[in-house]
């Protein structure tokens, strides 16, 4: 619920923003907690849906398919966003005209190793233009690419962004990069290792 709390504190008009939560066949009380949160925070436009195929790409595709807006931002349950997060994406997408971009990511935990890894990744993204990690894109681009690839389990964001970047090479604009951070838990990195990010 920390992610929803951080979305509720955005320096942005949340009235026009959809929050689509995809319960990816969880076996805990996720749906109950979200329904209760939705009733307590009616100012947030929250939609809860389910995806029975247990796969992050299937969940993202389900949410994107339900979205009515023109811009998609993909977040995970263990993320927290900075208060100017949505306004910075709005600036990149609507004012500057970028149809897709990567987003700076930092660890939630006070971990020197985690911070070093994420800063190295940030340098790689900025210096070498390598597309990976958290991202946003227009629904138009998403639909043109057929969404996320549900046949792969590792590197789903990387695969998607490589295809986005290839498509954007045909346009005047490449990938943007948003510096307002997403904070993410190191839990998965600690469990699976830091190399295959």
Secondary structure, 3 states (H helix, E strand, C coil): CHHHHHHHCCCCCHHHCEEEEEECCCCCCHHHHHHHHHHHCCCCEEEEEECCCCCHHHHHHHHHHHCCCCEEECCCCCEEECCCHHHHHHHHHHHCCCCEEEEEEEECCCCHHHHHHHHHHHHHHHHHCCCCCCEEEEHHHHHHHCCCCCCCCCCHHHHHHHHHHHHHCCCCCCCEEEEEEEEECCHHHHHHCCCCC
